[in-house]
Amino acid sequence: MKNNVAIGVLAYNEELHIKEVLMELSELDVPIFVINDYSNDSTSTILKKLKKKIDFNLIENEKNYGAGSSTLKLLENVNSKGFKYFLKVDGDNQFKLSDVKKMIDLLKTDKYDFIKSNRFWPGGVEGKIPNKRYIGNLLATILLQFISGTNRLFDPLNGLFAVNVKILEIMNKKLYPKRYGYPFYFSTLSAISFFKIFQINNTVSYGNQKSNLSSFKMLFTLFRLTIHFLIQKIKNKIMIGKYQRSAFLDMVFLSFLFISSLIFLRFVLIFSEIQIFNSSNIGSWTLIMLIISIFTVFVFTQSFQEEKSIRNLYIENEE
């Protein structure tokens, strides 16, 4: 099992942290792949000097492709070298070596296809997490649970994760995020594809690292992926007989959600100057909206409970 796992490290403008990160990881006796995403500081120089001291594979991007694209390139390189598992680490020294070790031990059991991390537990955050990251992770968690039908997965934007390279066979590279939101992509795709998942509690340290995260781009990416994965999970379940009832409930729910949205829009238009329909009876439209909304919530509850019983068979959490 020793050669089944390879670590991939993202490095972009990490001159202050990359040496310490790689020196620690080299203690694990696991092959390391590092990608320098066209850093404009001394990261490249440090990496070249460091290669004389420790063994790792270095990939130099000819331009800045973004974290998502660089992670995919690392995954493809790990796969091409014959490894089964890809363990992704950031070069900013926010993750603990003990958590990386924990993942490696889990991968060596050969029981899991995807191992993700959750920082939202007592002791999971050192320092102060930026507000936009906290809110973004909260929204991403809600969307992940909405898509996957389970409340056992959290923190899908956490950058510390490990995945079986077979995920390359089912990835849609046209929709895959080139920069923001790629951990959400891996988490959600693994969940709806019946991957065996283990979620660890990890610790993330926030110091003087700067974030270039664009809130608007992240929001757009999350909602774009949500629509894609909702459709994809229904397709996945339709192909498996014992999950077809769950797929039917999903389709009914999404249909009534769409109808509810249209009725709500019509209700709002009653109070505007825009007139699409002849009738504008407030009481009638209020009653219709109430009935459809109640039925939509009921179908969602049934759909979620049905899917929860399915997903929980594939998910384990660290206590």
N, C-alpha and C positions, 0 to 999 in steps of 0.2 A: 504493500500500500504506500510505501515511501514516495514513489515517483508518480503517484496518482494526483497529487495536489501541487499546484503552482500558485504563487502569489503575484498579483499584478498591482503595481503602484503608479498612481497618477501624480505627475509633477508639473506644476505650472507656477513659476515665480516662487519657488520654495527654497531659496538660498539659505533661509534661517533654520529650516527644519529637516531638509531632505537627508542630510548626513546622519543625523541622530536616528531618523526613522529607519534607514537602510542598515545601519550598524546593529540596531536592535533586531530587525527582521532576520539578519544573517545568522543570528544565534539559533534560529529555529531549524536549520539544516533542511530548508525547503527551497526549491528553485524559485528565483525571483525575476520577474520581468518588470522593467521600469520604462515608462513612456514620458518623454519630455515634450510637452505640448507647446513647443516654440516659445519658451520662456524668454523674456527680455531683461532678465537679471543675470546673476552668475550661476544659476542652477545648472546649466549645461557644463560649465567648467568644473564645478564641484563633482558632478556625476562622472566625468571623464577621469578625474584624479582618483575618485573613490573606486573606480573599476580596477585600479592597480592594487587595491587592498582587499576588496571582497569580490566575490563572484556574482554577477547578475547580468541579465540580458538587457541591453539598452536600445531603445527605439527612439529615434529623433524625428519628430514631425517637422516637415518642411514649412509648415505654417500653422497657425493656431486653429485647430479643428474643433475645440470644445471638449468638455469633460465626457459627454455622451459618446461622441465619435471615438475619442481616445480609449475609453473603456471597451468599446466594441473591438477596436484594433488589438488591444491586449488580449481579449477573449479569443479572438481568431488566431492570434499567435500561440497562445497556450494550447489551443485545440490542434494546431498544425504540428506541434511538438509531441503530440500523443498523450497529453495529460487528460484526466477525466474531470477534474474539478478546478475551477478558477476562483481564487479568493482575492477579492478586490479591496485594496487599502488606499487611503489618500496619503499624500506626502506631506500633509500639514501638521502632523504629530498630534492630531486630536484624539486618536484612538489608542487604547491601552494594549500593550503586547500580550497581556494575560487574556484579553478577549480574542485576539488572533489565535493564540494557542488553543483556546476553548473551541474555536471553529475547526481548527485542524484536527483536533481529537474527535470531534463529531463526524467530520468527513472520513476519517480513517475507519469508522464503523461501517461505511458504505451503505448506510440506511436512508440517507436523505439526498434529495435532488437540489434543494435550495435551503440555505441557512441565512436568515436575516437577523438584523439587530434592532433592538428597541431601547432607546435612551430614556424613555419616559417611565421611570420607576424611581423609588427613593434611592438616591445615590447615583443616578444615571447621568446627571449633568454637573460638571465642575465649572464654576464661573457663571457668567450670565449669558444665556442664549438670546440672540437678537430677536426682537419682537416679531419681525416679519418671518423669521425662520420658524418660530413657535406657531404662529397663526397658519403659515403655509403647511406645516406638518399636521396640524389639527385638521385642516381641510382635506389634505391628502389621505389621512387616516379614515375620515368619514367616507370619502369616495372609494377607497379600497374596500372598506367593509360593505358599502352599498353594492359594489360590483361583485365581490366574491361571496357575499351572503354569509359572512362569519364575523363575529366580534372578538376573535382571538388574535388578530393581526394588527399591529400598530406601527407607527413611525416608518412609513414606506419611502421616506426621503433620506433615510439613514444610509450613508455611503459605505458602510462596512457590511459586506455580504459575500456569500460564496454560492456558486451555482454549478450544476452539471453542464458541461459544454454541449450536451445534446440540445440545449435550449436554442442553439443556433439554427437547428432544423425547423423550428416553428416561429422564429422571429420574423416580423414584417419590417424589413430594414427601411422601407420608405416612410413608415410611421414612427420608427424608433427615434427618440429625441437626440438630436445632435449635440445639444449643450445641456439644457436644464431638464430635470425630471426623469433621468434615466433609471435611478433606483426604483422609482414608482413603476416604471415599465417592467423591470425584472420581477418585482414583487407581485404585481397584478397578473402578469402572464403566467408565472409559476403557479399562482393560486387557482386560476381558472383552467389550467392544463393538467390538474390532478397530480402535480408534483408533490412528493413527500417533503414537507416543510418543517423545519425546527427554528423557533425564534428564541434567541438568547437575549438576556439583559446585558447591554454593554454600557460603558461609561465614555462620555464625550467631554473633552476639556476645551473650554473656550478661553482663549487668551487674547493675543494681539492680532490674530488672523483677521484679514479683511474679506468681506463677502462682496462679490460682484453680481449677486443674484438679482435678476430683474423680476419684480413681483408680477408685473403684467404678463411677461412672457411665460413665467411659471404657471400662472392661472390659466392662460390660454392652452398651454401644453396639457395640463391636468384634465381640463374639460374635453379637449380633443381626444385624448387617450381614453377617457371614460366612455365616450360614445362608441369608440372602436371596440373596447373590451366588452361592453354590454352585448354588442352584436356577436362578438366572437364566442363568448361563453355560452350563448344560446345555441350556436352552431355546434360547439363541442358537446353539449349535453344531448342534443337531438340525435347524435350518432351513437349514443349509449342507451339501450333500452330502459334500464332501471332509473335513468335520469330524465326521461322524456316528459314525465309529468311535471317535473320542476321547470323544464324548458317551456312548457305550455303556460305555466303560471307566470313565468317571466314575461312572455309575450302578451298575456292578458294585462298584466300590470303596466307594461310600457304603453300599450294601446290606451288604457284608461288614463294614464298620466298625460298622454298627448291630448286626449279629449278634455281632461280637466283644465289643461293649460289654455285651450281654445275657449272654453266656457268662461274661465277667469278673465281672459282678454275681452270677451264680449261684455262681461259684467262691468269691467273698467270703462269700456267705451260708452256705456250708458251715461256716464258723468262727463263725457267729452262732447265736442261738437262734431266729431266724426261719426257718421251714421252709415253702417254697412247693412244692417237689417232694419226692416220696418218697425218691428216691435221693440219697445224699450221698457217693458214692464219690469220694474225692479224686483218686486216680490217673486215673480215667476223665475227670473234668472237666478235670484238668490237661492231659491229652493232647489233648482236644478243643479247649481254649483255645489250645494251642500250634499245632496244625494250622491252625485258623482264622486266628490271628494272622499266621502265616507267609504264608498265602495272601493275606491283606489287604495286607500289606506288598508282596508281589509285584505285586498288581494296582495298588497305588498307584504303584509304581515305573514300571510300564508306562504308566499313565495320565499321570504327570508327564512322562515322556520324550516321549510323543506330543504333549502340549499344549505342551511347551517348544519343539518344532520349529515349532509354529504361531505362538506368541506372539513368538518371537525375530525373525520376519519383520517385525514391526511396532514393534520397540523398538530404539532407538539410545542409546548412552551416551557421555557425554564421557569421553575417555581421561585 
